Amino acid sequence: MVSAPAVVIAAPASGSGKTTLATGLIGALRRAGHRVAPFKVGPDYIDPGYHGLAAGRPGRNLDPVLVGEDRVVPLYRHGAQGCDIAVVEGVMGLFDGRIDENRGDAIAEGSTAQVAGLLGAPVVLVVDARGHSQSLAALLHGFATYDSSVRLGGVILNRVGSERHEQVLRAACDRVGLPVLGALPRMAELEVPSRHLGLIPAVEHGSAATAAVDAMTELVAAHVDLRAIVALAGGSVLGDVWDPHVELASIAEHATAGTSSDGDRAHDPRVTDAAMVRRQPTSVDPAAESASSAAGSGVVSGRDPLIAMAGGPAFTFGYAEHRELLVAAGARVVVFDPLTDELPVGTAGLVLPGGFPEEHAGQLSANERLRAAVADGASRGLPIHAECAGLLYLTRSLDGHRMAGVIDADAEFGPRLTLGYRDAVALHDSALWRAGSRVRGHEFHRTRLVRTGAENPAWGWRAPGSVAEGAVLRQVHASYLHTHPAGNPDAIARFVTAARRFDH
């Protein structure tokens, strides 16, 4: 069965207005009666939040670097189920991706162009029209002919200054044979507030985020030819649909097939971790689960471990597939807000994802009962998976505010941004990875650890010098490195197994 057709929203460079156009297009298509699947190329967590508001369904990421090229189409098909069109927002410029001096391809790994090619989808190029005139034709000619595997289907002119300006730009597009699918005027009031890591997440921005999405929707509906976009959308995406149950079952089967005798299997750690994965777990209603935990219930049996996942304004970075894999591995997932909530009763595993704890350090510190419960759980062997914001929460202090004190380090806002993909090696056994496991991850932070103690580092990589980063102690794995669960399903199976064994 062929999946929903897609259109990819790309640009010559960052800052051209991709997020405004993609979010507004998602909202406008939805208002027109379409069931829209929203996607974002790359590891970005913030844009999918706005996409999700516009679409009324979770925004998802397509990142060949973090999940592998072979998983992009299955993940797309999984996220597009039940939809009749998909909008895929690109990353940076159309051909920008991971910088790798050893890769000579015109299409960079992780680029919008690579994902568009994998999906067989046409690209709509969003051009920031400020400063452009007739020379726009030369720019478009270059993008249209740079690589024949990428098909430009049209152009949307953004931030057009006047009717005369639009006429000149349209003539330039005609000169290279690219249709203009829309022309948006300059509207500064649509700017969404940002901070040091980009836009403020939709969860934090609250009603203002909803208002911004509504304004983007109105703008696109008024100035973009939606019928032309729908007619352009394409891509004959065939193949498997990603399924977390099948993914985890495959791990168990691979582990069993990789041993030669029952005796070998008894000593193979992969079998021990994967064999406990339930093939058909009971589905969980996250809203009902969250409500039950808030009411003080949620005690579960050892067979169905309760995984508490931090959410709310301070912990907004996460992938939809994470929860889906946890549930498929046999866990029940409860989302709680560390700013106000206590640790859910019966917690057998704790996930602390990324986010902006530095913006909420005072309120996080004020929740003393949660800080004490997390510290006590860690001391008793509670499996904890902490990434970036989670790492900061586990330190002694963050910008002078007391944190959980699990990790012997302090954290502070730093002078520069740390950003980029990493090829990392697990340096010690943990609740998620065995020593020697190789993982691709992504760093994105402006904080740093100071006055660190002697915990075992979680990861090592070269950048270009040797880097040892994060901390592993007891069943805690904490690091600045963001990983994609769909690219590392074995780690999720291992984590749920550790939670199943936790004696709370």
N, C-alpha and C positions, 0 to 999 in steps of 0.2 A: 504494500500500500504506500502511495506517495504522500509525503508530509505536506503541510501547508506551504505555499510559496512564500518567499521572503524578499524583502528589499533591504539593502545595506546602506546605511547613512554614513558617509565618509566625508573627509575634508582634505584640503592640501596641507593643513597644519593644525595644531592644537589652537583653541581659542576662536575657531571659526563659527561656532554656534551649533555644533552637532547635538549637544544635549537638549537645547531648546527645541531644535527641529524634530529630533527623534521623539522626545516626550510629547510635544504637541501633536505630532503625527499619530502616535499611539492613541492619544486621547480623542483626536478628531475621527480616526477610523472607528474607534469604539462607539462614539456618538452616532456615527453613520450606520451602526448596526453590525459591525464586524466583531468577531472574536479574535482579539489580537494577542499574539505571543511576543513578549518583549525580551530582547537579549542585549547584552553588552559584550563587546570583544575585550579580552584582557582581564586583569585581576581587580578592576575597579569595583568597590563595594557601594559607592555613594550613588552613582547614576541609576543603578537598578532600583533603588528605593523610589526615585521619582517615576521611573518606568512603571513600577508596580502600582503606584497611586493612579497613574493614567489608565492602565490596562485593567485594573481590578483583579490581578493575579500576580504571583511573584515574578519579579524580574530575575533573569538568570544570566550567567556568564558563559562565554565560549572562549577558552584560553588554551590553545594548542601547546603552549609551553608547560603549563601546570598539569594538564590532564592527558597530554599526548594527542598527536594528530588523529589517531584512529578513534578517539572517543568523541570528537567534535560533532560528527553527524549523529551518532546515537544520542548524545545529550541534547542536540537540537530537536531531534524527533520526539524525545521524551518531553521536553518543555513545550513543544508546539502541539501536543495532543489536544484534540477538541477545538482547535483554532482553525480559522480559514485564511489567515495571513500572519506573517511575522515581520516585525521591525527589528533590525539588528543595528545598534549603534556602534560605530567603529571606535578605534582608539588612536589618538594622536593624528598624524597624517596618514593617508591611505596606505603608503608603503613602509611606514615606520613600524618597527618591531624590536625584538631582542637584538642588541648589537653583538655580533659574533664575527670577529675577524677571520675565523676559519670557515665561515659559510659564504660561498661566493654567489648564491642565488640572488636574483633580482627581487624575489619575494622574501622578505625577512620573516623569520619564525615569529609567530604570535601577532603578525600584522593583520590589519583589516583586510588587506588584499588576500592573504592566505586563507582567512576564514570565508571570504566571499567565494574564492575558488573552490574550497571544499564543499560549500553549499550549492555551487552553481548558480548563485544569485546575482542579479544586477546591482550595480552601485550607483547611488545618487550622490553626486558631489555637492556638498554645501560650501559655498564660497563667500567669505567675508568681503563684501563689495566695497568697503571703505578703501579708497586709494586706487581702485581699479578703474580702467577705462578700456580702450581698444586692445591693450596688451593682454587682457584676459584671454583672448583667443589663443595666444601662444602658450599660456599656462595650461589651458584645457587641452590643447593639442598634445602637450608633453604627457599629461596624465593619461590621456586616451590611448597613446601609442607606446607607452613605456613598457608594458608587458601585455602580450596578446591574450593571456589567460584571464585577465580582468576586463570585464565588460562594463563600461560606463553607459548607464541608461538615460542619464539626464542630469540637469543642474538645478539647484535651488539657490537663488541669489539672496543673501542675507544682509541686513543693514544697508539697504538701498537708500540713497540720499534724496532722490527726487524722481519725478516722472521722466525727465530728460536723461538722468543717469541710468534709469532702468532701460530706456530705449537703446542707449549706447551699448550696455552690457548684453542685451538680448541680441543685438546685431553681431557682437563678438561671438556669442554662442552659436548663432546661425552659421557663422563663417567656418566653424569646425564640425557642423552637423550634429550638435547636441541640443536636444529640446530643453527649453526652460520649463520646469515643472512648478515653479513658484517663485515669487519675489516678495520678500518681507521688508517692510520699512524699519528704520532704526527706532527701537522702543526701549529706552534705558530702564523703564520701570519694570521690565521683565527680568532684570538681573537678580539672581538668587544669591543671598548673602553667602560669603565664603570665608574660610579661615586658612590656617597654614597648610592643610592637606587638601584644599579644594573646597567644593561646595559643602555647606552645612547639611548633614544627613536629613532626609525627610522626617525621620522619627523625631529628631530634635527640633526641627523647624515648625512642627505641628501644623496648626491651621494655616499659617503663612505658606507652608509647602503646598497644601491643597489649593490655596488661592493662586499660587504661582503656576501650578499645573493647569488649573482652569484657564489662566490667562494665556499660557502657551497653546493650549488646545484651541482657544478662540482665535488666536493669531494665525495658526496654521490652517484652521478651517476656512478662514477668510482669504488667505493669500496663496494657498497651495492647491493644485488640481488633484484632489483625492482620487477621482476616477482614473486619471492618468497613472497615478501611483499604483493603484490596484491592478490596472492593466499591465503595468510594467513588471510587477512582482513575479518572480519565477524561481526556478530551481527544481530539478528532478531528483529530489533527495530520497534515495532508497536505502535499504539496509536495515540493520537491527535497530530497535528502540532500546535505549539504555534502561535497564531495570535493576534496581538495587538488590533485589532478591537473587537474580541471576548472577549479578556481579559477585556477590558474596558466596553463592554456591560454587561458582567457578574457582574461587580461591580454595575452598575446601577440597574440591575434586583435584585441583592441581597439587595441593599438598599431599593428598593420599597417593596420587599417581607417581609422585616423585620419590616414593620410598619403595624398597624392594621386599620388605617382609614386615610381619606384624611387630617384630622386635624393633625394627628400624622406626616404624611409625610411633612406637611408644616413646622413643627418644627424640622425635622430630617436633620441635616447638611449633612449627606451622600447623601441624595436625591438631595439637592441643588447643591452639587459638581458634582455628577455623572450624573444627569439628563441633564446637558448641554453638555455632551460628544456626539459628532456627530458620528453616526454609520458608515457612509461611506464617510469620508473626501476625498477631492481631493488630489491626490498624488502630491508630490513636487519633482522637480529635484533640488537637493542640489547645483549642479554646476551652474545651471541657476539662482537659487535664490541668491547664493553668488555673482554672477556677477552683478545681478540687484541691490543689496544693495551697491556694490562698486561703481556703477554708480549713486547712489543717489536716487534710487527708492525704492520700498518696502513698501509704506504706505498701510495698510490693514484696512479692516473694523473690527468692534468690534466682528463680528462673527468668523473671521479668524485671531486670534491674531498672531503677529509676535514674535517669540521667537528667540532672538539672543544668539547663543552658541559660547563661546570663543574657539578658536582653535589655530593653529600655534605652534611654538616651545615651548612656555611657558605653554600651556594648552593641554597636550597630553593624559591625562588619561580620558577615557570614554568608555562606552559600546554602541555597535551598536544599541541595543534595546532601548536605551534612545530616540534617534531621532525618531525611528519607533513608539514608544508610543506617543510622542508629536504630531506627524503627525496624528496618529489615533485618538487622542483626539481633533483634529480640528485645530491644530496650523500649521503655516508655519515656517520652521526652516531655519535660515541663519547663516552660520558659518563665523566668522570674527576673525582677528588676532589682539589681543590687543597690540602687539608690534608696529603696524603700522596703523591700521584702526581706524576709528571713530565708534561710536555706530550706527548701522544701523538705518536709518530713519524709524520711526513708531514702534520702539521696544516697546512691551507691556509686555515682560518678558525676564529676563536675566539669562542664565545658565553659571556659571563660574566653570568648572570642575577642576579636579586635574592636576598636572603637576610639572614643575620645575621653578616656578617664581624666586626662589633665584638665578638661573643661568642667569636670564635676568632682574634683578631688575632695573638696570640702564635704559634700553630701555623702560621698562614698565613705569618707572617714567617720562621719557622724553615725553611720549604721554599725554601731559597735557589736551588736549581737551577731550580725552576719560575719563580720571580720573574725570574731572569736570562733564561730562555728567552722569557718573555712580553715583556720589555723589548727583547730582541734582535729578536724577531719584529715588534714594532711599529715598530722603527727601519727594518726592511727592507720595510715595507708590508704586513704581515700584516693582513687584514681582521679587526677586532675589534668585536663588538657587546656593549657593557657597559651594564647597567641597574642603577642603585642600588648594590647590593653590588658589582657589577662596576666601577662608577665608583670606589668606595672602594678596591678592590684595585689599581686602576691609579695611585692617588696616590703621593706620596713616602712618606707615613706615615699610619697610622690609630691614633689615641690613643697616639702615641709609638712604635709598632711599624713597622718598615720594610716598605713594600709594594713594588710593581713599579717605581715611579718613572717611569711612562710620562707621566703628567700632572703638570704643574708646580703642585702643590697639596698641602696637608696636610688630613687629615680628623680630626674629633673628635666625640665624643658631645655632642649639643646640649641646650639647656635646654627645648626644646618640640617637640611633634609637628608635622610638616608633612604635611597630609593633604588630598586633594581631586582632582577631575577638572580637567584643563587642556585648553584649546584652543590647541595649539601650532603654530608655524610653523618649519620648518627654516630656519636662518639661513645655512647653508653646505652645499655639496655634501659628501656622505660616501659610505661604502660601502653605506649603506642608503637614504638619501633625497637628493633633489635640492633645492637651495635653493628655497624657496617652497612646498614640500610642506606641506599642512595635515594635522595628526594630532591625534586625541584620545588623551590619556594620563592616567595617574593617579600622583600622588605619595603616598608613604607611608614616612616615615623620621623618625628622631630625631637623625641625624647632620647635620653641616654641613661645608662646605669652608672652610678659612681659608688665608691667605697664598697666594692663587691667582696663577698666572702669566698669560701673555698668549695662551693658546690661543684659537682661534676658538670662540665659544659654539655649542652644538648647537641649542638651541631658544630661541624668544622667545614670550612671551605676556603678557597683562595680568591682574593679580591683586590689586587693580585697577590698581596701577601697572605700569610696564613691567618685565618680568623677562627677563634673558638668562641661560641656564642650560646647564650641561654643557660638553663640549669636543669639538672635531673637529680631529684632526691626522693627516696622512697618511691611512691607511685605518682609523683608530680613530674610533668614534662612542661617546661615553660620556656618560651623563646620569642624573639621578635619576628621570627620567620612565619609568614602565612603560607599554609599549604591548602590544596584543594582536595577535599575528601574523595571526590570522584576519581582523582588521580592516584589515591592511596587508600583504596577500600580495605586492604589488609590491616592498616593501622586502626580503622574503625572497628573491625572485627576483634582485633586484639584488645582495644579499649573496653568494648562491651564485655568481653570475657573477664577482664580484670575487675570490672564493676560487678559482674555476677558473683565473683569470689569474695568481694568485700563484705566483711562482717560488721554490719552497723547495728 
